[in-house]
Amino acid sequence: MNQPLTHLDETGSANMVDVSTKAPTRRTARACARVKTRPDVVQLMLDSAIKKGDVFAVARIAGITAAKKTADLIPLCHTLLLSKVSVDFYHDQAQGYIFVESFVALSGQTGVEMEALTAASIAALTIYDMCKAVDKNMQIESIALMEKTGGKSGDYENQSLKYPDQKLRV
């Protein structure tokens, strides 16, 4: 795979890609993040017993807001008019995992992978922030693109991502 980097111009300088000649198409992306904590902390989250409040509600809003602000955070991303952003949570209490899954969609000229990744990342960071008083050893173990649809490069699915069978939606 020897494709040139699209964010570099002919002199090697960083630049924003011109997407003005592309036809708008439906584009989606799904991303995930995995937070490792203790089983008792997962239970506190499920019981809404974290002193800062409802961890999942706050993390969901943070993730949605982050997706909408991606161009403010990542310099060469386009400002996009997103049609849909969702953030969902799953857990494997026995293993102490919270899984964050984001979904972003639009009809536009460029993809939404960065928006989905940003949503999952910020939601995971928010979980950490909300729960750090009870577990400073929490870890955000992975952030990854799960799938994307639309655009010139076509559809993509990350075949290496496997959630545990016992994941339960929060």
N, C-alpha and C positions, 0 to 999 in steps of 0.2 A: 504494500500500500504506500504509494509515493505521491500523495496528493499535496499540493501547496497549501499553506496556511492561508485561510481566506481573510484574516485580519491584518495581513501585511501587504503593503503596496509594492510596486516594482523595485523600490529602493530598499525594502526591508523595514520600512517604518510602519508602526502601528496605525491603522486607520479603520474607520467604521465602514462596513460593507454596504454598498449601494444596492438596496433591494427594490428600488423604484420601478424597475422594469419587470419584476416578477408579478405574475397574476396571483391574486388572493386565493388561497385554498384553505380548507379546514385542516387544522394542525392540532395535535394533542400531544401531551407528554405526561408520563407517570414516573414519579421518583420515590425513593424510600430512604429512610434513615433508621438505624437501630440503636436504641439506648439500653445499656446494660446497667442494672442496679440490683438491689437485693429483693427477694420475693416479698418481704414485709413492706418495702417501699411501694412496690406495685400495688399491694393491697391498700395502702394508705391512699394512693391515687384513685383506685377504683371506688373507695369509700368516701371520696371527696373530703378526706381528713388531713390534707396538707394545709398548714396554717395560712399560706398565701392565697388559698382559694382553690377553685376548680381547675386543676392542672390542664385537663384536656380542652376545656372551653377557652382558656387563655392561650394555650399553645395553638389551637385551631385558628383563632383570630390573628395571632402573630404570624402564622404561616401564610394565611391569605393576604395579610397586609404586605408581607415580605415579597410575595410573588408580584404584587402590583408595584412594588418599589425596586424591582430588580435592576432596571436601567440606572437608578440612582446609586446602586451599590457596585455594579460591575461596569467599568467605563465604556466598553465598546458594544454593550447590548442596546438594542433599539427599544424605545419607549413603545409599549404595545397596549392596544385596547383589548384586554382579556375578556372573553365571553363567559368563562367559568373557571373558578378555582375552588377545589375542595381539599380538605385535609382530614384524613381518617386515622384512627389509632387501633392497633391490635396489641394483644399482650400474650405472653407465655409466662404466667406467674411463677411456675415451678423453676424456671430458668432465670427469672428476674429480667425479662426483656419487655420493652415497649417498642413496638414497630410503628413508625410514622409513614403514612403513604399519602402523597400529594398527587393531584390530577389538575392539569391546566389545559384549557382549550380556547381556540379563537379561529376566526376566519381572517387570514392575513398573509403577508408576504414573507414572513420569516417564522422559524420554529419557536417553540416555547419550552425547550429543554431546560434552559437556564432558570426560567421562572419556576418550573416544577422542582428543580434541585434546590433553589433558594427557599422555596416554601418548606420543603422537608427539612432543610438545614436549620432554619430559624425556629421551626416548631420543635425540633430536637433540642436546640439550645435553650428554648423557653422551658422545656421540661426540666432540663438541668437547673436552670435558674430557680424554678419554682420548688425544686426538691433538694437543693444543695444543703439546706440546713439539716436534713436527716440523712443524707448520704453524699459526702464530699468525694467519694470514690467512684461515683457514676462515670460512665464512659459513653461517648458517642462513638460507636465502633465502625460504622460505615454509613456512607451516603452514596447513592448510586442512581443512575437512570435505569428505570425498569423497562420502559418502552416509549416509543414515539411513533406518531403516524403523520403522513403528509409530507409535502415538500419534494424537492428534486431528488434527494437521496432515498426517498421511499420510507417504508416502515422498518422499524427496528425493535427487537425484543431481546432483552438481556437474559440469555438462557442459563446463566450461572447463578441467578438469584433464586433461592428457594427459602420460603418461610417455613417454619415448623408446622406440621399438620394440626397441632392443637391451638393455633392462634385463634384468639377470640376477639371479636370486634368490641371496642369500648363504646 
